[in-house]
Amino acid sequence: MNFINRTLSVVAIAFVTSMFIGCGPGTIARTGFIPLTVPMTKSKIDDETSIYKLKGFSLAQYGSVKVELSNSDKLGDLKLKPEELEDLRTRFQASLTKALESTVGTGARVLMVRGEMTALKPNNPLLNVAPQSQILKRGYGYAACEIFATDGVDGQVVAAWMNTQDTQRFSAEKLSTLGTAQKACEKWGPEFRKFLTN
């Protein structure tokens, strides 16, 4: 009887602990923006990133980079204001452009980089104020993107990267509706560059 009680206690503790830790959504499901023929694999660095890089790829082969964001409206059901959506797109575009413009080599080839924000869950700031209300992370949001690069405008895909950014507990982003998405848009450029150069 003691064995059964101990086993039930361990199971109950594990269940409660998993509830209190609260896991993020992981990498959001692939939408097809990155061509489905590209064999993405889970990053060994974190669970919220999937990657692909053509064998032999080197950023030094490219003398310039062009960045283009998709105009599709995958976030339309969120009813974002036009200025909110434009702010996110501007941050994302600037992040990618700034991160990549100083890392190219001297080659004659053009690296075409295309990106899209594929999912977004806004924060609920009212649930993120008191520490005790954050235990289950009910007010936390996330933002996801897909980015891929081709050799020239119509060339083969040489690199692809998917990522989801979750709201972090000890951060200011949780106190605004789109704070997580704004921060994600600013981080994606440097993180994609890091992936390309490693």
N, C-alpha and C positions, 0 to 999 in steps of 0.2 A: 504493500500500500504506500509506503514511503517513497518507493521508486516512482510510482505513478504520480504522486503529488509533486515530487521534484521535477519530473518530466513536464507536467502541465505548467508548473511555475516557470520553467525555462522557456517554454513555448510562449507563454503569456508575456514574459519580460521581453522576448525578442520581438513579438508583435507590437507591443507598446513602444519599444525603442525605435522600431522602423517608422512608426507613425510620427514620433517626435522629431526624428532626424529629418524627415521630409525630403524626398528625392526630386530632382528636377525632371523635366520631360525627356532628357537625353536628346539625341539628334532627332529633330523633327523629320517625319517621313519625307522621302525624296519626292519632289513634285514633277520632275521631268524637265525642269529648266536646264539642268545639266543633261546633255543627251544621254538617253538610257543605255546607249552602247558603251558608255564609259564605265569601266569596272571599279566602282568606289569601294574602299575598304575602311573599316573603323580605325581611327588613329590610335596608336599605342600610347599617346600622351594623355588623352582625355576621352571620355565617353560621349562627348557632345560634338565631336568633329569626325567627319568622314573625308577621306582624301584619295587623290589619284595623281600620279606624276609619271609622264612618259620616261622610259629608261633613256638616260643620256641627256635629259633636259638640263639646260643651263641658261640662266637669265643673261649671262654674258654674251650669248649669241645674238641678242636683240639690241638694236641701237635706239629703239623708241617703243613706247607703250601707248596704246589708245584704250581708254576706259569708256564703257557704254553700259548704262543701266537700263533694264527692261522697263517698258511702259505698261506692262500688264497690270491688272488690278486684283491681285490675289488677296489684298487686304480690304477690298470693297465692302465686305459684310460687316466690318468693324465700324462703319460710319464715321471714319476720321474726317475732320475738317480738311478742305483742300490745302490750307496753309500748314497743317500738321504733317500731312503726307509729303508736301514739298520740302518741309524742314528735314524730314528723315532722309529723303532722296538726296538733298544737298549735302548733308553730313556724310552719307555713304559714298557719294561720288567724290567728295573732297578727300575723304579718308583714303580711298583707293588710289586716287591720282597722286596725292602727296607722297604716299608710301612708296609708290612704284617709280615715280619720275627720277629719283636719284639713285636707283639701283641697277639701271640697265647698263649694258656693256657698250661696245663700239661696233657691233655687227650691223649689217645693212637690213636685217629682218625686222619686222614689226610684230610685237606681241599684242594681240587683241584680247582685252579682258572684258568679260561681260558678267554683270552681277544682278541679282534680284533679291529683294526681301521677300521671303516665301511664307512667313507666319509671324504673327504677333499677338501676344496676350497682354493687354495693358495692366499696369499695377492698379490696385485699389488702395490708395494712400490712407484711407480711413481705417483700414485693417492693419496698416503697417506702422502705426504710431506707438501703441503700447507694446512693450516687450512680450507680455503674456499672450497677446493676440497673434503673435508671429509664429507660435510653436508649430502649427500645421501649415504655415506659409500660404494661407488662403488668399492673402492680398498680393501675392507675388506674381509677377508676369515673366515673360520671356520674349525673345525675338530671334528669328532664324533667317539664314540667307543661303543662297547657292551662288558660287562664283566659278567660272571656268575661263581658261585662256587658250587661244588658238594661235597657230603659227600663221600670221597674216589674218585678213578678214575672213577668208573662207577655208583656211587650212585645217589640219587635224587638231584635235584637242590635245594639248601638251600637259595641262595641269587642271585639276578641279578640286574644289574645297567646299564642304558644307559645314555650317556651324550653328549652334544654338547657344545663346547667352541668356542665363537665368538671372533674376534679381538676387543680389547678394544681401545677406542680413545686415552686415555692418557697412552700409553705404547710404549715400543721400539719394540715389536713384529711386529707392522704394517710396519716396515721399512725393513723387509726381506720377501722373498717369502714364506718360510716355518716357519716363526717366531711363528705364532699362533699354528700351528701343534706341533712344538717342545715344546712350553710352555704347551700345552694341555697334551702331553704325560707325562710330568713331574708332572702335577697336578692330573692326574687320579688316581694314586696309593694312595696318601694321602686322596683324596676325597672318594675313594671306601672304604678305611679302616675306615674313619669316619662314613660312612653309616653302615658298619658292626658292629661297636662298639656302635652305638646309639640305 
